[in-house]
Amino acid sequence: MSDDLPSKGAQQPPPTVQEEAEARRVAAAWQRIEAWLREHAPASHATLRPGASEEQLAVLQSDLAVHVPEQLRALWRLREGVAEGEGSVFMLDEWALMTLPRVSWAHRLHMNLQKEREEEEEYEPEEDLHWQPEWIPFCSFAVDDETYGLYLDGATGEVRKWYEGNEEHDSIADSLAAYLEKMADGLEHPAPAPAGAGLLRNRALHWGVPILDEDAEVWKPLRSRCRIEGFGCRSNEGSRLGESAAERA
C-alpha cells in the first residue's frame, strides 16, 4: 500500500478554543519527545516522516467522513507517521506512529468489520460493538501491522487500545495530549520498572523488557530519577539520561 494520498479537497469547521488549547499541549509534548529522540535515540528519530500538509489532512478527513480532532491534526502537522526501520516502534508502550494512508485503511477495515457484525442475526449493539466512525487510529503494532493499536475517540477525546478479540477498548489516557505528556515525562525523568520502562538498543527507543537473554546485554535501561505514574521507581546503573551522544557512541 502506498503512503501517498491522492489529491482531493475537504473542509473542516474552525477549531474551538478548547480544541486549540489541546492542540498546543500536543505540539508542546511532541516537541519534548522529538528533542529527546534527536539527542538520545537517533535511530528512532531518523524514522520520522515530514509533517502532513493541509491538503493531506483534508483528504484524510474526506476518506474518514468524520470530524478529525484538532489534537490529531496538530500531531500530524508535525510528523505524518514513521517509515519502516530500526527503532520505528518507539511510542509509549511500544507502538508505531501511523501514516495517514494507514490511518485511512485501518479505519475503513474496522468500519467494514463493524458492518459485517451488524448484519449478523444475533448482533447485540452493546456486546458486539467493534468500531465507531469517530474512532480514529493513530498508532499500530508495527509500521505495516494494524492488528493492534491505539485510537483517539473523537466523541470523548480519550485514547483507547484495540486488538483482535478485545471488545473492551481499554482507556489509555484522557486525551492525546495526556498520552504524549506521559511519554515525554517518562523520557525526561525515567523510572525503570520490570515492564513498561524505556530502553535503548542500537540507539533506538523501545518500551518493555528484553525477551531474550542475549538482547539484555545490548539494551540500556534509562536511569531512574523520579516516579512517573504507571512506572515503579528504582535506581538503575544502566545508561544515563544525561549522557551525550558522544559518550554513548
N, C-alpha and C positions, 0 to 999 in steps of 0.2 A: 504494500500500500504506500502510495506517495505521501510525503509530508508537505506537499504544496497544495494549498486550497485554490479552487477555481475562483475567478473574479466575478462577484455579483454583489449587488447592494442590499442593505438593510438598515433600518433606523431603530434607535432605542431612545426612550424618553430620557431627558436630562436626569442625572443622579440627584437624590435628595441630600440635604445637609448631613444627615446621619450616614448615608452611603459614602459621601465624600470623606467623612471622618474615618470610617472603617478602611477606606482605600488608602488614606495616608498612613494608618497603622500598618497595613500590609506592606506598603512601599518602604517604610522605615525598618520594619523587621527584616524584610528581604535584603535590604542594603547591608544590614549587620551580618546576615548569613553569607552573602556573597563576598563581603570583605574577609570574613574568616576563611572561606574556601580558597580565596585567592592566595592568602598567606600560608595556610596550613595544609590544604588538600588540593594542590594544583591539578591533580589528575581529575578530580571531580569537577573543579571549576572549568576545565577545558571542554567538558561535555555540554555546557550550557549553550543553548541556541540564542540568537539575537531576539530582541523583543518583537512582538506582533504589531503589525500596522493596524490602523483603524479599519482599513478595508478588510483585512483578515478577520478582525473581530466581528465586523458586520456580517461577513459570510458565515461565520460560526453561528451567530445568533439566528440567521435565516435558516441554517440547517437544523438547529435545535428547535426552532419555532417557539422559544420561550425567552423570557427576560433573563439576560446574563448578569448576575450581580456585579456591582461595580468593584467589589473587592477582588473578584476573579479577574476582571478586566485589568485592574491595576497590576496584578501579578504578571499577567501575560504581556502587558505592555513592556515590562522589564525583561522578561525571559519567556520565550514561547517553547517551553519544554526543554528536554535534553536530547542529545544524539547518543546513539549506541556507543559504548566504550567502557573501559575500566573505570569504575567509580561513578557511573551514571545513576546508580541506585543509592542516593545519599540523603533523601528526605527523611525527616524524623520517623523512626520505626521501620526504616528500610523500604522506601518507596521511590519510584522514578517519576519525575515531573513529566506529564504527558504533553505531547504536541497537540495543536488544535485539530488536525485531521484525526488523530487518535481519540481525542475527546468526542468528536462528532460520531466517529464509527462506534465507539463503545456505548454512547448514549442511544444510538439507533438500535444497536444489538439488544440492549436491555429493554428498550421500549417494545421491540418485536417479541421478546420473550414474555413480557407482561401481557401483550395482546394475545399470545397463544394461551396463556393461563386463563385469561378472561373467557376464552372460547370453550374451555372445558366445562362439562356439565356440573361437576362438583366444586366449581370455583367459589371460594369464600373470600370476599374482599379483605376482611381483617386478618385472615390467617394466611392467605396465599399471595399477598401483595409482594411483588418483586421489584417494581420500579415505578417512579412517577416522573412526569415531564420536567418538573423543576429540579430534579436531582441531576447535578452536572458533575461528571467525573473530572478530576484534575491530577490524580496520582494513580499509578498502576504498579503491579508486582514487578514488572520489568519494562523496558522501553517497548518491547514487542509482545507483551503478555498482559492482557487486560482481564485475566481470570479473577484477580483480586484487586482491590484498590480503595481509594478514598474519593468521596464526592462531597460537594457543597450542596446542602439542602436550601434551595432558593426560597422556600417558604419560611424556614426558621432561622436560617443563617448558620446552622450547625455544620460541622464537618463530621461525616459518618463513614463507616467502613462497610464495604461489601465484599463478599466472597461466596463462591459457589456452595450452595447448601445452607447458607445462613440467611435467614429472613428477619433477623433481629435488627440488623443495621445499627451496630453499636455506635454510640456517640463518642467521638474522639476529642472534640473541642467545641466550645461555644461559638466559635467563628473561625474563619480562615486566619484572621489577624492573630487570634489567640494561639492557634496551632503554630504559626510561624514564630511568634514571640517565644513560645516554649522551646522551639528548636534553637533559636538564637541564644536564649538564656543557657540552654544546655551546652552550647558550644563555647560561649564566653566564660561560663562558670560551671565546668563539667563535674558531674558527680557519678562516677562509675558504679555500676551495680551488676549482680550476676546476669541480668538480662536487661536490654534496652539502653545500655551505655554506648557512648560514642567511641569509635575505634578508628585508627588509621592503619591502612595496609597499602603498601606501594604508593603512598602519598595520595590515597583516595579515602574518602569518608564512608564509614559503614556504621550501622547500629545493631547491637546484639552482642553475641559472643562467638568466638571461633568454634566451628563444629569439629574440625579435625585437629589432632594434636600438633601436626606439622604447621598448621595455619597459625596456631597460638604463638609460635616462635617469631613470626613476622608481623603480627598485629600489635599495635601500640595503643593501649587504653589511654584515654585522656585523663590527665591528673585531676583528682577530686579536690575542689576548693570550697564548695558550699553545697547546700542541699537544694535540689531542684524538685519540684512536685513530680511525683511518679518515679523518682530515682532514689536509691539509697545514697548515703553519704559516707564514704570511707576513703582513706588515703590510699594512693597507688603510686608507686615509683616508676611508672611507665613513662611515656612521652610527656614532656612538659608543655602546657598550652602556650607558654611564653617563648618557647624555642623559636629561633628564626629559621627560615628555610635553609640557610647555610649550615646551621648546626645540625639539622636533620638530614642533610644530603649525605 
